[in-house]
Amino acid sequence: MREFELIQQFFQREQADLLLEEKAQVSVVLGIGDDCALLQVPANKQLAVSVDTLVADVHFPADAKPEDVAERALRTNLSDLAAMGAEPLWFTLALTLPKNSEYVSEEWLRSFSCGLFRTANHYEIVLVGGDTTSGPLSITIQIMGAVESHQALRRDGASIGDFVCVTNYLGDGAAALAVIQNRLVLGSEHQDYLRERFYRPTPRLLESNLLRGIASAALDISDGLVADLNHICEASDLGAVIDVENLPLSPALIAINDLQQARTWALSGGDDYELCFTVSPEKMPELAMLIAEGKIYASVVGEIIAGSGVHCELDGETFELVVQGYQHF
Amino acid sequence: MREFELIQQFFQREQADLLLEEKAQVSVVLGIGDDCALLQVPANKQLAVSVDTLVADVHFPADAKPEDVAERALRTNLSDLAAMGAEPLWFTLALTLPKNSEYVSEEWLRSFSCGLFRTANHYEIVLVGGDTTSGPLSITIQIMGAVESHQALRRDGASIGDFVCVTNYLGDGAAALAVIQNRLVLGSEHQDYLRERFYRPTPRLLESNLLRGIASAALDISDGLVADLNHICEASDLGAVIDVENLPLSPALIAINDLQQARTWALSGGDDYELCFTVSPEKMPELAMLIAEGKIYASVVGEIIAGSGVHCELDGETFELVVQGYQHF
């Protein structure tokens, strides 16, 4: 298949068929098909940009369902916008496809684009450009959004005494990886839940939208709570302590029946794509209200302290974290 | 090397050392190191975005000098902005690096980042984000720029009777590839010239800046004049005729002593990154003035006609183009 036909066939046409939201019609001056896309950033807003690459057999199994791969790629990128408090608008896709592959075929592309556009539609974002090359299977998505000037959720805003909070559950990403790699067997209900968490993580866009003006710092957890919270600590020139007792664990993670493992995954497993954010004591009532109203599911897991680094405690004692390396496929 | 250290070591630090132009200081609200970059598009301008992937052994030899690879990657992307008449501002870099590679080492990265920042500096663009992953060597750059609303050079503006023009010389890209792959041997001066054209193509930013308001349509030639001019024809719903006699050939291309081959490369070789643009008869005096003043080096190579497709003629006869497939490394 030649590049141009391929783009036409799977990406340009489907997009044209979509009934684009008014937002997209206004913001996309010129989409796929010229040397560049031309985009109109909403007035008084800043452009937020992030890029991520997924490589076959590193970030997903080469024989994974192509629509799962597409959904995960787009959703993990959207998570970066959520971490910034930005509204998603557009994305570009650089797709490297092997020739004569056992897995990648026209059928693969059809399914991939199906998953991609389903997700794009759901989050009202528009594919505005791309590149297809031949080579080992990998997917690079650059996501673009907009945020009001001075309203972005950055990493450098934490203060001593701020509470450290996380959305939803932690550790599911690592447990899901273990299930997918057949290192962990659970009841089918839990396995299905974990697979879903892996391939269709929910970018916390609604939450981050509500957290603008409440959170003092925020990011999304891709490398594990300890490693990512440490980024907030470094950017804010402070330290943090995590109360391991308070880590929110899903029923699936409880079901592995190994609390030490579950907590280790929650602290360092990565791939969770939940938000980690800090909130000052003065702002806590506002967060508590959002939680009480059911608008945000979040837990307090620690506190920002003077010093540096992230310290984990359980029952007043240091919790020794045995960091496990990332398990490649 | 862990991802974060790697980014720190080679990309974040060097960038911070640069004395950023005022342009960058104003436009980059938040650079590398958070979940997203935050960027300020200049007032009343539209964002222009393009993405390109270079894969080792497909788009460049895996043992090519890393600084050459970096320069080429950034320059070919800048060419897309030139093709649009946009001013370059920022870029992101997604770098996939093999572990335990024969070629890719810390030294490789040092040299790669050296070439990258030299080019970025030269064109006054800022690296604002990135991702490093392990996997087969490939480089995806997304370039971003700005253009006044309604001033972009698009593909769909050609009219019957417009002249078809190109900048500089055509066919050098394909000849360079032949030299690099040892399929063509020339005098060292010509070989050096061609290697330079391959690894350090000049994005025609100055030219496209002058052509806004003069050219009716434009793009950059990456797939070969015939294939790319055909994109203008399709977008404008017209055809074109190329006068093969008038194709601008460099001294190096003349030196291969095979005019048929030289013309074939000029028509279909690709990798030239020159501009192909159309100009109405009314606007031709303005272009002629720019050429006479030495501000643009450009040639008229054909005309836009009714119908569809691109026809090549030599001495009033159809010139049969034997299209050669792209030679992978």
Interface residues (C-beta under 8 A of the other chain):
Chain A: V29 L30 G33 D34 D35 C36 A37 L38 L39 Q40 V41 Q46 L47 A48 V49 S50 V51 D52 T53 L54 V55 A56 D57 V58 H59 D80 L81 A83 M84 A86 W90 T92 L93 A94 T96 V128 G129 G130 D131 T133 S134 G135 P136 S138 T140 Q142 M144 G145 V147 S149 A152 R154 R155 D156 L219 D220 A235 H328
Chain B: V29 L30 G33 D34 D35 C36 A37 L38 L39 Q40 V41 Q46 L47 A48 V49 S50 V51 D52 T53 L54 V55 A56 D57 V58 H59 D80 L81 A83 M84 A86 W90 T92 L93 A94 T96 V128 G129 G130 D131 T133 S134 G135 P136 S138 T140 Q142 M144 G145 V147 S149 A152 R154 R155 D156 L219 D220 A235 H328
